[in-house]
Amino acid sequence: MHIEPGVVDGAKMAFAYGTAAVAAAYSVKLIANDLAKHNIASFAIRTVLATIGVFVFFELLPHFAVGVSEVHLILGTTLFLLLGAAPSAIGLALGLLVQGMFFAPSDMPMYFVNVTTLLVPLFAIDALAHRIIPQHRAYVDLAYADVFKLSVAYQGGVVAWVAFWAFYGQGFGADNLNAVWTFGAAYMLVVVIEPIADLAVLAGAKALRGGGVRGLFTHRLYSAG
């Protein structure tokens, strides 16, 4: 998703700066938690992989404008399950920044709006995973129902934030309501694809369980919490 420039502007952008700052502060907490369980090399590798993945999601996979924003196949749950919350958060922020700076400069004024929209749902699925996934179960052993719940939470969170920014910036006029509804309906179709993609990559990771690749992934992928 990329919320179109002008949807939020002027003095209203101050709130976007604030939410992005809070997201950055929470990301620091996640980084500290991650480094307590992984070495710095693993963290750096996973962050680079997340950034590359996000760039691919934005630039190489199909995307199209719908309503108030754009529909991208952002596999946030996939990143989270494979790489962990902290590298995924940095990857989302850096991938969005690289995409904006070098390929879509017109999106840069909305960077803080868009980065909040991507990161807060990630934080939500991190919290949800702690609640719904038993500590003794590795991510490679998750069932469809587990990844579906995470996907709905992430993609639903993105839609909710896009709707918030649209209403915050442009009000509740009929045209804006229709644009938000159109975007939301189109974007939630990602939920049809993402759980299947999650199960496919988890199956691949499970097949590599003994292949010496643990440093490329979060410890939770193969181990209990």
NORZI-V45433 format. One record per pair of residues at least 12 apart in sequence whose C-alpha atoms are under 7 Angstrom apart, sorted by the first residue. I is the first residue (numbers start at 0). J is the second residue. If there is no record, write none. Layout:
i/j
I/J
I/J
This chain:
i/j
0/68
0/69
0/70
0/71
1/68
1/69
1/113
2/67
2/68
2/69
2/113
2/161
3/67
3/68
4/106
4/108
4/109
6/165
6/168
6/169
7/164
7/168
15/111
15/112
16/111
18/115
19/111
19/114
19/115
22/115
22/118
22/119
26/85
26/88
29/84
29/85
30/85
33/85
41/214
41/215
42/86
44/215
45/82
45/86
45/215
45/216
46/86
46/87
46/89
46/90
47/90
49/78
49/86
49/87
49/90
50/90
50/91
50/93
50/94
51/94
53/90
53/91
53/94
54/94
54/98
56/71
56/72
56/73
57/71
60/72
65/181
65/182
66/178
66/179
66/181
66/182
67/178
67/179
67/182
68/182
70/186
72/189
74/193
75/121
75/153
76/149
76/150
76/153
77/197
80/138
80/220
81/216
81/217
81/220
82/216
82/217
83/217
84/125
88/118
91/117
92/114
116/157
116/160
116/161
117/157
120/153
120/156
120/157
121/153
124/149
124/152
124/153
134/223
134/224
135/223
135/224
136/223
137/219
137/220
137/221
137/222
137/223
138/219
138/220
138/221
139/201
139/202
139/204
139/205
139/220
139/221
143/194
143/198
146/194
146/197
147/194
150/190
150/193
150/194
151/190
154/187
154/190
158/183
162/179
